[in-house]
Amino acid sequence: MEWGIVRGAYAMDAADAFVPWEPCAAVTTLILFIVLAFAYRFAMLAVSIRHEKALRAAGAVEHGARNTLALTIAHIAFYLSATVEGLVRAAPIDAVSGFGFAIYLFGAVMLLVVVRLLGRLWTVKLLIARDHQLVTHPLFRLVRHPNYFLNILPELVGFALTLHAYCTLVAGLVVYLVPLTIRIRQEERAMRETFAAY
């Protein structure tokens, strides 16, 4: 009987000892996600810079440079805001974060698909090359701007949901949509001026 009591007490103490580790594990997982998300974006930015240098050297013309700066600032601000909000909330790992991660992962994969299809023409800036060719892959016929609607928006929504950053999701997305809408209009105009078949 005494052994049973001691054994029960030991089991209770062991269980209690592990409880504080649960939120710590969640925070560690979120920090890892944040670091990897930032690293992924920086890696893709490096690809964009490499493409941009080659395009400019070949005489490419940039459109909407000022709005591109606004879009870049909005993107960075969204990431930083969601990161701070998620860490302050000590966001748990639950169904919401899992759903958000799935959306983010979809956006990240679609970015690779878009880069693969556009090749050297893909950059974060709006550049029209001298020998610019219209990409007619079915994806671009199905979704007019897959880089924005299948990559950027899912990426931002997924990032915020993973971190339970609801304030950033609502307010940040509204702000982000302003330069994004302007970018889409600028891109449409530039493409129509370049390609009669666009």
C-alpha positions as CSV (number, residue, x, y, z in Angstrom):
1,M,0.0,0.0,0.0
2,E,2.8,2.4,0.9
3,W,4.6,1.6,-2.3
4,G,1.4,2.3,-4.2
5,I,1.1,5.7,-2.5
6,V,4.7,6.5,-3.2
7,R,4.4,5.3,-6.8
8,G,1.3,7.5,-7.3
9,A,3.0,10.5,-5.8
10,Y,6.0,10.0,-8.0
11,A,3.7,9.8,-11.1
12,M,1.9,13.0,-10.1
13,D,5.2,14.8,-9.5
14,A,6.6,13.6,-12.8
15,A,3.5,14.8,-14.7
16,D,3.6,18.2,-12.9
17,A,7.2,18.5,-13.8
18,F,6.5,18.2,-17.5
19,V,3.6,20.7,-17.7
20,P,5.7,23.8,-17.9
21,W,7.6,22.4,-20.9
22,E,4.4,22.4,-23.1
23,P,4.2,26.2,-23.6
24,C,8.0,26.3,-23.9
25,A,7.9,23.7,-26.7
26,A,5.2,25.7,-28.5
27,V,7.3,28.9,-28.3
28,T,10.4,27.0,-29.5
29,T,8.4,25.6,-32.5
30,L,7.0,29.0,-33.4
31,I,10.5,30.6,-33.2
32,L,11.8,27.9,-35.5
33,F,8.9,28.5,-37.9
34,I,9.6,32.2,-37.9
35,V,13.4,31.8,-38.5
36,L,12.7,29.4,-41.4
37,A,10.1,31.7,-42.9
38,F,12.4,34.7,-42.8
39,A,15.3,32.5,-44.2
40,Y,13.1,31.3,-47.1
41,R,12.1,34.9,-48.0
42,F,15.8,36.1,-47.9
43,A,16.8,33.1,-50.1
44,M,14.1,34.0,-52.6
45,L,15.2,37.7,-52.4
46,A,18.7,36.6,-53.4
47,V,17.3,34.9,-56.4
48,S,15.3,38.0,-57.3
49,I,18.4,40.2,-57.0
50,R,20.4,37.9,-59.2
51,H,17.7,38.0,-61.9
52,E,17.3,41.7,-61.6
53,K,21.0,42.4,-62.2
54,A,20.9,40.2,-65.3
55,L,17.8,41.9,-66.6
56,R,19.0,45.4,-66.0
57,A,22.3,44.5,-67.7
58,A,20.3,43.4,-70.8
59,G,18.3,46.7,-70.8
60,A,15.2,45.9,-68.8
61,V,13.0,48.8,-67.8
62,E,11.5,49.0,-64.3
63,H,7.9,50.2,-63.8
64,G,6.3,51.4,-60.5
65,A,9.6,51.7,-58.5
66,R,8.0,53.8,-55.8
67,N,5.1,51.4,-55.3
68,T,7.5,48.5,-55.2
69,L,9.2,50.2,-52.2
70,A,5.9,50.6,-50.5
71,L,5.0,47.0,-51.2
72,T,8.4,45.9,-49.7
73,I,7.9,48.0,-46.6
74,A,4.4,46.6,-46.2
75,H,5.7,43.0,-46.5
76,I,8.4,43.5,-44.0
77,A,6.1,45.3,-41.6
78,F,3.5,42.5,-41.9
79,Y,6.1,39.8,-41.0
80,L,7.5,41.8,-38.1
81,S,4.1,42.7,-36.7
82,A,2.9,39.1,-36.9
83,T,6.1,37.9,-35.3
84,V,5.8,40.3,-32.3
85,E,2.1,39.6,-31.9
86,G,2.6,35.8,-32.0
87,L,5.4,35.9,-29.4
88,V,3.5,38.3,-27.1
89,R,0.4,36.0,-27.3
90,A,2.6,33.0,-26.7
91,A,0.6,31.4,-29.5
92,P,-0.2,27.8,-28.9
93,I,0.3,24.9,-31.4
94,D,-3.3,24.0,-32.2
95,A,-5.7,23.5,-35.1
96,V,-5.5,27.1,-36.1
97,S,-1.7,27.2,-36.2
98,G,-1.8,23.9,-38.1
99,F,-4.3,25.3,-40.6
100,G,-2.2,28.4,-41.0
101,F,1.0,26.5,-41.6
102,A,-0.7,24.4,-44.3
103,I,-1.8,27.7,-46.0
104,Y,1.7,29.1,-45.6
105,L,3.3,26.0,-47.0
106,F,1.0,26.1,-50.0
107,G,2.0,29.7,-50.7
108,A,5.7,28.8,-50.3
109,V,5.4,25.9,-52.8
110,M,3.5,28.0,-55.3
111,L,6.3,30.6,-55.2
112,L,8.7,27.9,-56.3
113,V,6.3,26.9,-59.1
114,V,6.0,30.5,-60.3
115,V,9.8,31.1,-60.2
116,R,10.3,27.9,-62.2
117,L,7.7,29.0,-64.8
118,L,9.0,32.6,-65.1
119,G,12.6,31.7,-64.9
120,R,15.0,34.7,-65.3
121,L,12.0,37.0,-65.7
122,W,10.9,36.6,-62.0
123,T,11.8,39.4,-59.6
124,V,10.1,41.1,-56.8
125,K,10.3,44.3,-58.9
126,L,8.2,45.0,-62.0
127,L,10.8,44.7,-64.8
128,I,10.1,44.4,-68.5
129,A,13.0,42.9,-70.5
130,R,13.9,43.9,-74.0
131,D,13.3,40.4,-75.1
132,H,10.5,39.8,-72.7
133,Q,8.4,36.8,-73.7
134,L,4.8,36.2,-72.7
135,V,4.4,33.1,-70.5
136,T,1.4,31.2,-71.6
137,H,1.5,28.3,-69.2
138,P,-2.1,27.1,-68.2
139,L,-1.5,28.3,-64.6
140,F,-1.3,31.9,-65.9
141,R,-4.5,31.5,-67.9
142,L,-6.3,30.0,-64.9
143,V,-5.1,32.6,-62.4
144,R,-4.1,36.0,-63.9
145,H,-1.5,36.8,-61.3
146,P,-0.5,33.5,-59.5
147,N,2.5,35.2,-57.8
148,Y,0.1,37.4,-55.9
149,F,-3.0,35.3,-55.4
150,L,-1.4,31.8,-55.0
151,N,1.9,32.9,-53.3
152,I,1.9,36.2,-51.5
153,L,-1.6,36.3,-50.1
154,P,-1.7,32.7,-48.9
155,E,1.8,33.2,-47.5
156,L,0.8,36.3,-45.4
157,V,-2.5,34.8,-44.3
158,G,-0.8,31.5,-43.4
159,F,2.0,33.2,-41.5
160,A,-0.4,35.3,-39.4
161,L,-2.7,32.3,-38.6
162,T,0.2,30.1,-37.6
163,L,1.2,32.8,-35.1
164,H,-2.4,33.5,-34.0
165,A,-1.6,37.1,-35.1
166,Y,-5.3,38.1,-35.7
167,C,-4.8,41.9,-35.4
168,T,-2.0,41.8,-38.0
169,L,-4.0,39.5,-40.2
170,V,-6.9,42.0,-40.4
171,A,-5.2,45.4,-40.2
172,G,-2.0,44.4,-41.9
173,L,-3.8,42.7,-44.8
174,V,-5.9,45.8,-45.4
175,V,-2.8,48.0,-45.5
176,Y,-1.0,45.5,-47.7
177,L,-3.8,45.3,-50.3
178,V,-3.3,49.0,-51.2
179,P,0.2,48.7,-52.8
180,L,-0.6,45.2,-54.0
181,T,-3.7,46.5,-55.9
182,I,-1.6,49.3,-57.4
183,R,1.1,46.8,-58.4
184,I,-1.4,44.6,-60.2
185,R,-2.8,47.6,-62.1
186,Q,0.8,48.7,-63.0
187,E,1.7,45.2,-64.2
188,E,-1.5,44.9,-66.3
189,R,-0.7,48.3,-68.0
190,A,2.9,47.4,-68.6
191,M,2.0,44.0,-70.1
192,R,-0.7,45.4,-72.3
193,E,1.7,48.0,-73.6
194,T,4.3,45.3,-74.3
195,F,2.1,42.5,-75.7
196,A,-0.8,42.9,-78.0
197,A,-2.0,39.4,-77.1
198,Y,-2.0,40.0,-73.4
